[in-house]
Structures are given as structure tokens and as C-alpha cells.
Amino acid sequence: MNDIMKAAVLYEPYRIAVKEVKKPKIDAGEVLVKIKATGVCGTDVEIYRGKYSKFPLIMGHETSGEVVQVGKNVDRICVGDRVVINPIFYCGKCYLCLMNRRNLCPHGGLLGRDIGNGAYAEYVAIPEHMAFKFPDGVSYEEATVIQLLTTVYHSQKRIKIMPGDSVAILGQGAAGLLHTRLAKLSGANPIIVTSRSNWKLELAKRYGADITINQKEEDPVKIILNYTNGRGADIVIEAVGSPDTLKQAIEVVRPGGVILSFGIPTEHMHDINFFPIYFKEILMVGSRASTGEEFEPSIKLVSTGAVDVKPLITHIFPLEKIKEAFDLIDRSPGTVLRVVIKV
């Protein structure tokens, strides 16, 4: 077997190139996955822009592929299996892992950022427990969305949406749209969503949104309060990660309501009035990645068609054009939902 593979290597911010590198070797308990497709996550974009200084590195973690080799003691995964990868490493021994909070393991990290080479490459070696089989009816490109769906699924488990809950979702990127769909499946009513893009709002309607607000044209706070009879929404999901939407979330959640802080802030937040958190007795919930338990139900949601992920994939690039893909996201974020790199 050839010991060389192609991979996209990020040498410094904004400088990425496809090069030949050593193919990973597997140890006992590991599997070698031939990567078929890998999505571009917001975390990858931040790394590309220089948020992390560990260079050179091979990014990519929202990925799918075919198992081509298995190590000793592997008994659940076989050669030929189509798999999606859980990119979260964990030790399995610390108190957080033993509490089933593996996503918070202080000794773990993210594939392609903290530990190992990522999936903008022809092959990845991972422990068997990080691979999850998915059926033939789901394409490799669609399967790249499953890892993102697991993070949404994990976060909504934490806030427990009940039938009849009013839910406001601020932001309708790929994650925000998945939040809209899962809220619909949970029986939320009404589901009120905001975005700066009319075409994303149209897609949100297909995913189950009852009320859509273009926040460039309308005041989302006023409209959400109006549609909830002045009380505010039972649950507000902040899916952008910006100070403005967090401020809106605090304003539009009802007294005793819940705010899910799902969006990942990329800047320090100043001038936010936290007094309403006390005064309205707001419950703020954070959510990070997923524990791994969310993969099987997320795969089922996609394979049965309960969550149609195809509309989320707006652009597909070959590995050789990965720089064009990142530059497109950097240059025209409003026209992109999800970019997939075919390997």
C-alpha cells in the first residue's frame, strides 16, 4: 500500500496548499478511513483566518468516508463500511468522561485542530469508537452534515423543547436551520426565526418556521414580542455568536424562559446588560459539540428523511480547489450555507 497521500496543508493564515504527505498508519483498536467528503465548519474558517497558531496543520473534521483497513481488536467496524466520524477525542478516564460529559474532557480535543491530522486529506486514522456507520441511501456529501446535526441535537437535549413551546431562533445559517427543523419535530409552536437573508428565510419555512423576520428590514425584538403577546418566547436559541443577537435574546425571552447560547462568539462581548438575567430569572444554557451518543439518532433522522440536509449544501469543491472554497466563504458569506470538499 502506498505510504503517500494528498492533503491540504495550512502553513499560515490564508496560505493553504494541497501537498503529498505521509499516509497515517493505524494501531490496535483503530481504523483507516478513505475520506470521500468533508464539510467546511466555522471553526475551520477561524483557523484559516489565523485564530489558532498551530501551523502547519491539516484541518477538517465534519467528514465521511469508507473504511479500508482495521487494526487488531476492532470488532464493530469492517472494511467497506461507510462511516461518519465523531471528531471529538476524549480520555475516557477523567471525572467528566465518567459523568458522560466526554465532550468536555480536558485531555481531549478536536480532530484537525488539537489532535491528529484532519480530514482535508485522502486518509484519516481514528479509534474505532469514533466511526459510525450510515446507510447507502445517504450520500457522502450529505453525511458530512451529520456531525453538525449531532451538535444541534445535543444542545436541544439540554433545553428540552416541549410541544407548544414558543421558540425564537436567531440566525438561519446551516446550524440555525437544523435548529428550526428539530424544534419543529419537537412540536414547538410558534417557531419564529430571524436572518439577514430572504433566501435563507424561505428555506427556514421549508424546515418548519412559522414566522420569519428579515432583521435588516424589521425589528426582530418588536415582532417576536408581538407574536408572543408581549411575554417573550419560552425558548430563544442564539445561533449566530454575535453581541447583537445575544442582546436580542435577552430582550425577547420571557420571564423564567431559557436562552440557548449555541453560536460560538468570535469576539469579546461588551456593553451587554445582564440585569434582565437576574430580573427575569433567565436560564442561560451553553452547549459544546456532542458526546457521541447523538450520532445514531442523528443518522436515523437523516436516513429516514425527517431532516433533509441536501438543501444545506450550496457549494461543492474538489480538494485541489480548497483555497477557492475558503476564499469564497471569506469573501461572500451571505451566499453560502455549507461548503463541502470532495476528496
N, C-alpha and C positions, 0 to 999 in steps of 0.2 A: 504493500500500500504506500502510495506517495506520501512523503513526510512534509510536503509543502502545500499551503493553501493560500487563497486570496482573502484579504481582509482590508477594510477601510480603517486606516490608522490616523488618529487625530494627533498631530505633532505639537500644535499650539492653537490658541483660539483662531477659528476661521480657516485653519490650514489642515485639510483632510485629504488623503490620497489613498487609492487602492494599491496595495503592495503585496508581494509574496512574503509570507511569514511561516513559521513552523506550525504544523498542524498539531493540535493538542493530543496528548496520549491519555488513556483512561487507566484508572486504578480499580481495585476491587470495589464493588458497590457503585460503580459509575457507568454511564452510558455515553456513547459518542453520537451526537445528533448532526446530521447533514441539514443545514439551515436552508429553508425554502423561502421564507419571507419574514421580515422584521419591521415592525412599525416604528415611526419616529415619535418618541414621547417628549413632552415638555421638558422633562429632566435632561434628555439628550440635547435639546436645543440650548438649555442653560449651560451645559458642559461645553458645547460648541462655541458659545459666546465667551467662555473663559471663567465661568463661576467657580469651577474646580481647577486646581493647578497640577493635577497628577498627569503629566504628559511624558512620553506618548502613551496613548491607550486606545483600545478598541471598544467603542460604545455599543449599545443595542441590547435591549432586554425584553421587549414585547414581541415574542418570536415564536415561530413554529417550524417544524421540520420532521425529517424521517430518521429513525434510529438505525444506524448502520453497524454498530458494534456495541456489545455489552461486556462488562467485566465480570469477574468472579462474584458469586453471591448475589447476583441480580436475578430476581425471580418473578417480578411483576411486569417488567417491560421486556419486549422481544425485538429482535432485528426486524425491521419492516414496519414497526408501529409508527403511526402518525401522532406526533405529540406536540403539545404546547408546554412552554416552560414557565415554572414559577421561578422568578429571578431573585428571590429573597433567600440569602444564606442565613443560617442560624446554627447555634452550637448544640441545641437540644438538651443542655445540661444546666443552664443557669436558671435562676428563680423565675424569670419571665417566660422562658421556654416551658418550664414545668407548669406554669399557670396558663398555658396555651396562648401566650402572647408572643409567639415566635417572631412576629413582625417587628417587635420592639427589642429583639435580642441585641445587647450591647456588643457582642462579639461577632455579629454577622454583618451583612451589608448587601449592596445591590450588585448584581452581575453587570460587568461592563463599566462600573464606576468605582466600587470599593474593592471588589474581589474578582479575580479572573478576567479573561478576555471576553468581551461581549459578542453579540450576535450579528454585527455587521461584518460577517465572516462566513466562510463556507462551512465551518465545523465549530461546534462547541462541545466541551466535555463537562458533564454535570453529574451530581449524585442522582441515583435512581429516583429518590423521593421527590425530586424537583420536576419530573416529567409526568405529564398527564395525557392519556390517550384521548383522541377525539375521532368521531366517525367520518366516513368517506363523504357524507353529504355536506360537510363543511370544508370550504377551500382553505388552503394555507394562508391566503391573504385575509380571509375572514377570521381565521383562528388567531391572528395577531391581536385582534381586539379583545380576545377573551381575558387576557391579563388585566387590561384596563377595566373590563367589566367586573372582575373579581374585587378590585379596589372599591368600586361603586357598591357592589353587593355587600362587602364588609362594612362599609360606612352606614348603609341603610339598616343593617342588622343592629348597629349601635343606637340608632334613633327610633327604631320600631314604628314605622308608619302604620297606622290603623285605618281600616275602611272609614271613609267620611272625613278624614283629616284634611284640612286645607293646607296645601303645600306650595310655597313660593320657591322657585329655583332661579337663582340669579346667575345668568351665564348659560349659553347653549353651545359651548364647544362640544367635542366628542363626549367628554365626561358628563357635562350638563345634560346632553340629550339622553345618555344612558340613565341618568338620574330620573329624567322625565319618564322614561319607559318603565323603570322599576317602580316608581311611585304610582303609575297607572295600574300596574299589575297588583300593587298592594291595595288598590281601592281608594286612593286619595281622591278627594273632590271638594273644591275645585283645585286643579293644578294650574298655577299662574307662573309664567316664565318670562324672563327678560333677556334681551340680546341687543346688540347694535346692528344686527344683520337681518334683513327681511327674509332672505332665503333660508337662514337657519331657523327663523321663527316658523316658516312654512313646514320645515322638516319636523319641528317640535310638535306641530299639530298632528302630524302623522304618528308621532310617538306617544300621543295621548294628552298633550297640553289643551286645557280648556280655554285659557285666556293668555294671549301673547302681547307683550309690550316691547316696542322698539324704544329703548331708553335714550336714543338720540333725538327722538321726536316727542316723547311723552315723559311725564314724571312718574317713575315706577312706584315711588312711595305713595303718592296720592291715589294711584289706580289700585294698588294692592289693598290699601286701607279701605277704599270704596267697595271693592268686591268682597271684603270680609266684614262688611257692616261696621267699619271703624275699629274693630277689635284687633286686627292684625292676623297673620297666618299662624296656624298651630305650629308649623314647622317651616323653617327657612333654610334652604341649602345654598351656601355661598360657594359657587363653583368657578370663580374667576381667580381669586387670590389677590385682590386689589383693595386698598384702603377705602375707595369709594363704595364698592359693593358690600364691604363689611359694615360700613356706616349705615347703608341702606338696610342690611339685615337686622341690625339693632333697632332701627326705626319701625320696621314693618312686622316684626314678630309680636305676637300677642303677649300680654302678661301671663307668666307661667309657661310660655312656649319654649321651643327648642331651636337653637341655631346649630347647624352642622357646618363647621369650618372645613370644607373639602379642598377648596382651591389652595394651591401652595403659594404663599406670599414670596415674591422675589425682591421685596424692598421693605425697609423698616416702616412701620406704620405710626405716624404721628397725628396729633390732633384728633384722636378718636375719643368721644365721650363715653366712658364706661359706666357712668352713673345709672343709665337705664338697666344695665345688667343686674344691679342691686335693686333698683326701684321696681322693676317689672319681674324680678326673680326669674331671670332668663337662665336656662340651662344651655351652656355652650359645650359642644362636643367636637373633639378633634378626631381625625381618622388618618391612619398611615398604612398604605399598602394593603396587604391581606395576609392572613395566617397560613394559607394553603388549603384550608377546609372549604374555601369558596370556589375552588376550581371545578369540582364535579358538578355542583348546581349551576354554575355559570356556563359550563359546556352544554349542559342539558337545555338551558334557556336558549342558547344559540342554535343547537342542533334541531330542536323542535320548532323553531321559528317564532317562539314567544318574544325573542329580541332579535330583530333583523338588523344585523350590523353592516350589511352591504352599503346602505346609503352613507355611512360614515366615511367610507374610503373614497376620497376625492382625487387622489393622485397616486400613481404607481411609477417608481423609477427603478431601473436596474442598478445593481451595486456599483457599477462603473460610473454612474452619474449621481452618486450620493451627494457630492458637493452642490450640484444643481438643486437637489431636493432641499438641503438645508438653507441654501440661499433663497429659494422660493418662500420658505416659511419665514425667514428673516425679513424678506422684502415685502411680502404680501400676505400677512397673517389672516386678513379678513376674508380671503378667497379660499382658505384651506381649512378642512376639518381634520382629516387624517391622511398622512403620507405613509405609504408602505414601500419598503425597499425589497425588491425581489433578488434573491441571491442565486 
